[in-house]
């Protein structure tokens, strides 16, 4: 599970934090250390592996949380707004990672308000409005009955197709 906002032990270094998380999952010490270093390097944090995280930006902390969520190679991954605080290149990498993990047979629950990302990385989409499921299917099947983008589909299903009047009021 990778939350949008989490209290990370920022007095620790990424290596100390990942060691703690990996041991909670029962990972063997050598494998844990090796995987942590490889993942930190892949996420662009290799040079920061031994720096205290209280100096990290939101995006750097989010990368550590993402690594902590996958370090033990789970079969099921739950991501709640995983792109929060990430730079554009990290967003591209995470989208590719999600796609590859899915192709490896992992089940990924991806919760987001970023509809363009959801439509690109999801095999099945549930749209929820006020706690109720209002659509369930592939992006292609949802498109056939409604509109061309997931944002427009959601707007149509929630009765908020015309946001121009709201925008006019703001302007």
C-alpha positions in Angstrom: 0.0 0.0 0.0 1.4 3.4 -1.0 -0.7 6.2 0.5 -0.9 9.8 -0.9 0.2 11.3 2.4 2.1 9.2 4.9 4.0 10.0 8.0 7.4 8.7 7.0 10.1 8.4 9.6 12.0 11.3 8.2 14.8 11.2 10.9 15.8 8.0 9.2 17.7 7.6 5.9 16.0 5.9 3.0 18.2 2.8 3.6 17.2 2.7 7.3 13.5 3.2 6.4 13.6 0.5 3.7 15.5 -1.9 6.0 12.7 -1.4 8.6 9.9 -2.0 6.0 11.7 -4.9 4.4 12.1 -6.6 7.7 8.4 -6.1 8.5 7.8 -8.2 5.4 10.4 -10.8 6.5 12.9 -10.1 3.7 16.4 -11.6 4.1 19.0 -9.0 5.0 21.3 -9.3 1.9 18.4 -9.4 -0.6 16.8 -6.5 1.2 19.9 -4.3 1.1 20.6 -5.2 -2.6 17.0 -4.5 -3.7 16.8 -1.3 -1.7 20.0 0.1 -3.3 18.9 -0.9 -6.8 15.4 0.6 -6.4 16.8 3.9 -4.9 19.2 4.2 -7.8 16.4 3.5 -10.3 14.3 6.2 -8.7 17.1 8.7 -8.8 17.8 8.5 -5.1 21.0 6.5 -5.0 23.1 9.4 -4.0 20.6 10.2 -1.2 20.5 6.6 0.2 22.2 7.6 3.4 20.8 11.1 3.9 18.2 11.9 6.5 14.8 12.2 4.9 13.9 15.4 6.9 15.8 17.3 4.2 13.9 15.6 1.3 11.3 17.3 -0.9 7.7 15.9 -1.1 8.6 14.2 -4.3 11.7 12.5 -2.9 9.7 11.2 0.1 7.0 10.0 -2.3 9.6 8.0 -4.2 10.8 6.4 -1.0 7.1 5.5 -0.2 6.7 3.9 -3.6 9.9 1.9 -3.1 8.7 0.8 0.3 5.4 -0.4 -1.4 7.2 -2.6 -3.9 10.4 -3.6 -2.2 9.0 -7.0 -1.2 7.7 -7.7 -4.7 4.0 -7.9 -3.7 1.3 -9.6 -5.9 -1.2 -6.9 -5.0 -0.3 -3.2 -4.9 -2.6 -0.4 -3.8 -1.6 3.1 -4.9 -3.5 6.2 -3.6 -2.5 9.2 -5.7 1.0 7.8 -6.2 2.1 10.7 -8.5 1.6 13.3 -5.8 4.6 15.6 -5.7 6.6 13.9 -8.4 8.4 15.7 -11.2 7.4 15.0 -14.8 10.1 12.5 -15.5 9.2 10.5 -12.4 5.6 10.5 -13.4 6.5 9.0 -16.8 8.6 6.4 -15.1 5.9 5.5 -12.6 3.3 5.1 -15.4 5.7 2.7 -17.2 6.3 0.8 -13.9 2.6 0.4 -13.3 2.1 -0.9 -16.9 5.0 -3.4 -16.5 4.0 -4.6 -13.1 0.5 -5.2 -14.5 1.9 -7.2 -17.4 3.8 -9.3 -14.9 0.5 -10.4 -13.5 0.4 -8.0 -10.5 -3.0 -6.7 -9.4 -2.8 -2.9 -9.0 -5.5 -0.8 -7.4 -4.9 2.7 -8.6 -6.9 5.5 -7.0 -6.6 8.9 -8.6 -8.4 12.1 -9.7 -6.0 12.4 -12.6 -8.3 10.9 -15.2 -5.8 11.0 -18.1 -3.4 8.8 -16.2 -6.2 6.4 -15.1 -7.3 5.9 -18.7 -3.7 5.1 -19.8 -2.7 2.7 -17.1 -5.9 0.9 -16.3 -7.3 -2.4 -17.6 -10.6 -1.9 -15.7 -12.0 1.4 -14.4 -14.5 2.1 -11.7 -15.9 5.6 -11.5 -17.2 6.6 -8.1 -19.4 9.6 -7.4 -20.5 10.3 -3.8 -19.6 6.8 -2.7 -21.6 5.1 -5.5 -20.1 3.2 -8.5 -21.4 5.0 -11.6 -19.4 3.1 -14.2 -17.4 -0.1 -14.4 -15.5 -1.4 -17.4 -12.6 -0.9 -19.7 -11.8 2.5 -21.0 -12.9 1.3 -24.5 -16.2 0.1 -23.2 -16.9 3.3 -21.3 -16.0 5.3 -24.3 -18.5 3.5 -26.6 -21.4 4.7 -24.5 -20.4 8.1 -23.5 -17.5 10.3 -24.7 -13.9 10.3 -25.8 -12.0 11.0 -22.6 -12.4 9.7 -19.1 -12.8 13.2 -17.8 -15.7 13.8 -20.2 -17.3 10.5 -19.3 -17.1 11.3 -15.6 -18.5 14.8 -16.2 -21.4 13.4 -18.2 -22.2 10.7 -15.7 -22.2 13.1 -12.8 -24.3 15.7 -14.6 -21.5 18.3 -14.8 -20.8 18.3 -18.5 -20.9 22.1 -18.9 -18.3 23.6 -16.6 -18.1 26.7 -18.7 -20.7 28.5 -16.6 -18.7 27.7 -13.5 -15.5 29.0 -15.2 -17.4 32.1 -16.3 -18.4 32.9 -12.8 -14.8 32.5 -11.6 -13.4 34.8 -14.4 
